[in-house]
Amino acid sequence: MNTRRRTVAALLGALIAGLCFGPVFTVRSLVLPVAAVCLTVYAITELCRYKPALTVWRPFLVALAGLLAIIETVLIATTVAGLPTPTSIRALGHGLTSWHLTLESTWPARPDPDLVLFVPLLVLIACLLAVEFLDRTPPLVAVLPSLIVVGVSQLYIALTGLNAVLVALGYGLVVAGLLLPDRVGNSRRRPVLAAALLAVVAVVTGAVVSAVDPVGRRPYTLQQVQSTSAPSRPVANPLDELAARLDKRNQDKVVFRYKAAGPVGRWRQVALDDFDGANWSTSNPILRMGSTLPTDADVTVPVTPEHAEVELTGLDGPWLPGQLLPRKLSGVAEPRIEPIGGTLVAAGAPAKYELTWSKPTVDAKFLLRAGIEADPASGLGDIGDVPAEVFSIADDAVAGKRATFATALALEAYMRKRYKLAVGDPLPTGHSWPQLRDFLVDDKPGTSEQFAAGYVALARSVGIPARLVVGFRAPAGKDAGGWSTVRNRDALAWPEVAVEGVGWWPLDPAGQADSQQSAVPGSEADVTDQARAEVPPASKIEDPEVAPAPKENSTDRGWDGIKVPVLGIFVVSASLLVLWLLGVPLLKRIRAFRRKRRTGNAAVVGAWAEARDRLRAHGVPVTSGMTVRDLALASAEVADPRAQAGLAVVARSVDQALWSGGPSSVETTDLAWHGVREVCRGLRTRPLVERFQAALELGTLFPRRS
């Protein structure tokens, strides 16, 4: 029976589910639209309870009132005197794709209607289904719609620690409200029953959350899978423009001015970590910039906030001068960012903007004791095969020592001592292996372009994680009014190394800070200068001790340090976990059924897609443009002869469909799906655990992005 208590409990579940998107948009920006939807749905259910004749119209009334609540809270700018307009209706339609746009933004995302709209729409659907389920199904079924919304939120970013436990407690209240009987013989038993049910459900739900996001690992996020669909990167590369900026004819041109309260050593434009032997680039996606950016996961030292105003005078974009750890950017329309490298991008260069960023607070002694971040959270691109003579130079420079920040400084000192900075006109240009070989092996003079690229190549060859950055050096002096003017002659390329606990730290192998001006007091260059003065020669650097691997307790696991008995929780939660995981195999069966119902060439293409996705689920790498025969080669280690024969049948059917010049016959489509069945039968010979993992693999349910 749909009692008032059960209605409130079901809608509370929908409210909690909507707020689970808090890490994506912040809870503050979601409370109003999500709560408005839930309260509106409750008001409609109460109206239908008061006027039973309206019950038959309740789904329509709930949908209409809920959409109006969304318009009034999220799309108020599209209304006239608070009344919806055609623009409001079109904006609601755009909300159906806002989930995808959110994946192309940093988090927390800006609470713009184009991004946040899908959350209250999901909550509205969950509320509508929950209210209808209460009248037609057992009470516990009413919680399933909101749990699905929770599942969607966890695909964006999984809750951890205290937040996960709070959600578990909230759903304990929801389930208690749904399952408690309306009448209990002894009224004193009701609080006991409620407390027991709340405790069991909270622990079980917390165990499921912990299983999805184990302690000690970064939360899973669908953004890691889908962010590659973000808009393409600008084609121009500031590294290619460096030589032109340093040309005598362009050196005095003003590019931008800035005013900052604290010391600023450099302004970056782009960070490049991938080298194919000819060009430097980055494979990291450029995303829409959210309202604020969190500090990089690799930075564990204290940080201080910094702020600056920037005026562009000689930069046309799309690259904006920025800092490594930006927090907030204002004055730029639809800003974008490559968050791993701190690269700021705008479609059109603004005349003026303000930037807030975080600055790691360390001293020279800390840097000298610090190790390098062997596996940065951001990862690094490839630099290809390093020539043997280059590797020999790098090994000699660090005297075979292990990678630490001290050895990174030793490599920098080696380059400062051995290589010469080019002067005069024309200056050498280029950063590919031929130019780097001339510079590193033949000792030809170079600019900061060759110094930075050469340092990264040497450092990476001896295990020091490094990348190349292009930007501008900050001038030492200030103009009237506290403004600093940056000109083309301040253009610079430099390497950065990943320091444990600090993140990426800039170095200056060209020594230009010393040859042209003193380092800005308090800047990274100033702290690094102090460390350089104390670092010993490479041969006298002590290798760090290798810490023993921490012992793991196989019987306990914790949420933020709280010990939890895994075995007891597993027994209670196993059935719920299995029920939840059945959804993925069911969706895959529905997808296969829909593909098989197609006719003609579409049925053959559906068979090819089904065979491809089956093999993808078993770990076979699939790339854009891969043919059936290419897939057969790639799956040689996974598919047995029967599956290989099935792929050959699918290949013949695809050939007939593509080259016959007309629609495929029933015989051809049947043959293609016969090949799919043979592939499935062949995969059944794989170990049980691998088949189980493939059945629950989630990635193949989403279209693959090339």
C-alpha positions, -999 to +999 in steps of 0.1 A: +000+000+000+012+035-009+012+051+025+025+086+032+055+072+051+065+050+022+061+079-003+084+101+018+109+073+020+110+066-017+113+103-025+141+106+001+160+079-019+156+100-050+169+131-032+199+112-019+206+098-054+206+133-069+229+146-043+254+118-051+264+139-081+278+164-056+315+156-065+306+165-101+287+198-095+290+205-057+261+197-034+252+234-031+244+237-068+222+205-067+202+210-036+177+234-050+167+217-083+168+182-068+148+191-037+123+211-058+116+181-079+111+158-049+089+183-031+068+188-062+063+151-067+053+147-031+028+176-035+012+158-065+009+125-047-008+143-018-032+160-042-041+126-057-045+112-022-069+140-014-086+137-048-086+100-057-102+107-091-068+123-102-048+091-095-053+079-130-037+112-142-009+111-116+020+101-139+012+129-163+008+154-135+040+143-118+059+147-151+044+181-159+049+195-125+084+181-122+094+197-155+080+230-144+100+227-112+132+221-132+124+251-154+119+274-125+151+263-107+175+255-135+162+273-166+147+304-150+167+326-174+147+312-203+113+322-188+093+354-191+079+366-158+084+331-145+065+314-173+080+288-196+088+298-232+096+278-263+132+284-254+126+266-221+112+236-239+142+235-263+166+238-233+149+208-217+155+188-249+192+198-247+193+184-212+191+149-226+227+153-238+241+173-209+253+141-193+278+138-221+289+174-220+296+170-183+321+143-191+341+168-211+345+192-182+367+193-152+350+186-118+333+203-100+318+215-132+302+249-136+265+246-127+254+258-161+220+245-173+237+230-203+256+207-180+236+202-148+202+197-163+204+159-167+206+154-129+171+168-119+157+150-150+171+117-137+157+124-102+123+132-117+122+099-136+132+081-104+105+099-084+078+091-110+087+054-111+090+051-073+056+065-067+040+042-093+059+012-081+045+017-046+010+011-059+018-019-081+048-038-065+062-048-032+075-017-013+112-025-017+110-023-055+103+015-052+139+020-042+153+005-074+149+037-096+169+058-072+195+031-068+200+032-106+205+069-104+231+063-076+248+038-100+249+064-127+265+089-103+291+064-093+300+059-129+309+096-130+329+095-098+326+070-070+320+082-035+346+073-009+351+074+028+327+093+050+305+104+020+299+067+011+290+058+046+266+088+048+249+076+016+247+041+031+231+055+062+206+075+042+195+044+022+192+026+055+166+051+065+149+047+031+147+010+033+135+011+069+108+035+059+097+012+031+098-021+050+086-013+084+051-027+088+023-002+094+013-020+126+035-038+151+020-058+179+042-043+206+050-006+200+083-010+219+095-034+192+092-007+165+124+013+174+143-019+179+132-032+145+140+001+128+174+004+144+183-032+134+171-028+099+190+005+095+223-010+108+221-040+085+213-020+054+238+007+061+266-018+066+256-038+035+254-007+013+287+005+026+303-029+018+290-027-018+305+008-021+338-004-006+338-033-031+333-010-060+359+015-048+386-004-027+405+015+000+438+028-012+428+033-049+417+064-067+379+065-073+368+052-106+354+078-130+337+074-163+355+106-173+387+085-177+369+065-204+349+092-222+369+123-219+387+115-252+355+127-269+363+162-258+367+188-286+399+185-306+430+204-295+442+235-312+466+227-340+492+254-333+520+245-309+538+273-290+570+253-292+570+259-330+566+296-324+595+299-299+623+306-324+602+334-341+596+351-308+633+351-300+642+366-333+658+401-330+631+417-350+604+405-326+621+405-292+607+437-280+571+430-288+548+431-257+528+399-254+510+404-221+510+422-188+502+409-154+498+421-118+503+396-090+506+401-052+531+372-048+563+363-067+558+346-101+587+329-118+572+317-151+540+317-171+533+285-190+514+280-222+516+242-228+531+211-213+543+184-237+551+148-227+549+128-259+578+127-284+577+107-317+612+117-327+601+147-347+574+166-328+565+171-291+528+168-282+505+156-254+478+130-255+459+144-226+424+157-235+414+194-232+382+197-212+357+224-204+370+242-173+347+237-142+340+262-115+371+253-096+398+227-099+411+205-071+448+203-064+466+176-082+466+142-065+504+141-065+507+173-045+507+164-008+527+194+006+510+225+018+499+249-009+493+287-008+467+305-030+480+330-056+461+355-077+469+376-107+453+399-133+464+393-168+460+417-198+467+403-233+482+427-258+502+405-283+487+370-280+458+360-302+451+327-285+441+300-282+468+294-256+465+316-225+494+323-201+487+303-169+502+284-140+507+247-132+479+243-106+451+266-117+421+269-094+398+294-109+396+314-141+373+344-147+368+368-175+371+341-202+341+328-222+338+290-221+374+284-210+390+250-215+419+233-198+443+204-201+443+199-163+473+176-162+496+202-177+478+233-165+473+244-202+446+271-205+428+274-239+402+299-251+384+301-285+391+338-286+418+357-266+401+378-239+414+413-234+417+407-196+412+378-172+419+368-136+436+336-126+438+320-092+461+290-086+478+270-059+515+272-053+533+243-034+552+256-004+585+239+000+621+249+008+654+238-007+661+212+020+628+195+013+636+193-024+670+178-018+656+151+003+627+144-020+625+114-044+609+115-078+573+105-084+580+072-102+544+068-114+528+102-117+490+101-115+488+119-148+511+094-166+535+104-193+536+099-231+562+081-250+596+094-263+603+064-285+637+048-288+665+069-273+698+067-294+725+047-276+749+077-275+722+098-258+716+072-232+753+070-225+755+107-219+726+106-195+741+077-175+774+095-172+757+127-161+740+110-131+769+086-124+745+057-124+726+069-094+689+063-087+664+088-098+658+115-071+654+153-073+691+156-064+701+135-095+677+156-115+697+187-104+729+168-111+717+163-147+708+199-150+743+209-137+759+186-162+741+203-191+749+238-178+786+229-177+789+210-209+766+228-234+766+264-245+738+288-249+735+300-285+738+338-291+736+360-322+715+357-352+701+334-366+695+312-335+693+274-340+658+260-342+643+225-341+636+199-314+636+166-333+663+139-330+686+153-357+687+187-339+690+170-305+718+148-317+737+179-330+732+195-296+737+166-272+763+146-291+781+171-312+780+199-286+766+225-309+751+256-291+714+256-285+685+278-272+662+269-244+643+249-270+672+224-274+681+226-237+646+217-226+640+190-251+675+175-246+670+175-208+637+156-211+652+130-234+682+125-211+661+124-179+635+100-192+663+076-204+675+072-168+641+070-152+635+106-142+599+115-151+602+148-170+582+168-196+587+199-217+569+232-210+567+262-232+559+297-219+575+329-207+599+339-180+587+365-156+606+398-159+625+408-127+613+444-125+578+459-124+563+488-141+544+517-125+513+505-107+528+471-099+523+456-134+549+434-150+554+435-188+563+403-206+578+405-241+588+380-268+624+380-255+610+364-223+598+333-243+613+302-228+611+264-229+620+245-198+617+210-184+597+199-154+603+168-132+578+150-111+589+154-074+573+131-048+548+150-028+553+183-047+541+174-082+558+189-113+587+212-105+605+235-131+642+234-139+664+256-160+692+235-178+699+265-201+708+287-171+691+316-186+678+328-152+714+333-141+727+347-174+701+373-181+685+382-147+683+370-111+655+347-101+623+364-087+626+361-049+603+335-035+596+319-068+603+283-078+635+294-095+647+311-063+640+279-042+657+258-069+688+281-068+691+275-031+689+237-037+715+239-065+740+255-041+737+226-017+735+196-040+767+175-041+784+161-073+765+132-089+791+107-078+785+117-041+747+116-041+734+089-018+709+065-033+676+065-013+668+034+007+642+012-008+613+009+017+599-026+023+565-033+008+538-027+034+521-058+048+485-061+041+460-075+066+440-101+047+412-102+072+404-066+077+396-037+056+386-001+065+367+030+056+391+058+065+409+037+090+378+020+106+383-017+107+355-037+091+352-075+091+350-084+054+337-120+059+306-110+079+298-082+055+303-104+024+278-130+037+251-103+041+258-084+010+265-112-015+229-116-026+224-078-031+256-076-050+247-104-073+213-089-080+229-055-089+254-071-112+228-089-132+219-057-149+250-057-172+245-092-187+208-083-192+216-052-211+241-071-233+214-097-241+189-069-250+215-053-272+222-086-290+185-092-295+180-057-311+209-062-334+196-096-345+162-081-353+177-059-380+174-068-417+196-067-447+231-052-445+222-038-410+219-073-397+253-083-410+268-052-395+251-060-362+266-094-363+301-079-368+295-055-339+283-083-316+314-104-324+336-074-318+320-065-285+322-101-273+359-102-279+364-067-264+348-079-232+375-106-231+403-080-233+410-081-271+422-046-281+400-031-308+410+000-327+393+023-351+391+010-386+398-026-376+384-052-400+370-086-391+402-103-402+423-078-382+402-087-352+409-124-358+446-117-357+443-096-326+423-122-308+446-152-316+456-156-279+420-154-267+398-171-293+402-208-298+400-224-333+362-226-332+359-189-324+384-181-352+364-201-376+333-182-365+351-149-372+360-162-407+323-168-413+314-133-402+342-119-424+328-136-455+293-123-447+306-088-442+324-090-476+292-101-493+272-073-477+297-046-486+305-057-522+273-073-534+258-039-544+224-047-528+208-057-496+220-089-480+199-120-484+183-139-454+209-166-460+238-141-457+224-126-424+218-161-410+253-171-419+267-140-402+248-147-369+258-184-372+294-171-371+286-151-340+272-181-323+304-200-331+325-172-316+304-174-284+308-212-283+345-208-287+347-183-259+329-207-236+361-227-234+379-199-216+384-202-178+352-196-157+367-165-139+375-148-172+341-155-187+325-141-155+345-109-158+337-106-194+300-109-187+302-081-162+325-059-182+309-025-186+329-007-212+314-025-242+280-011-234+293+024-244+301+033-280+339+032-285+356+066-292+385+065-317 
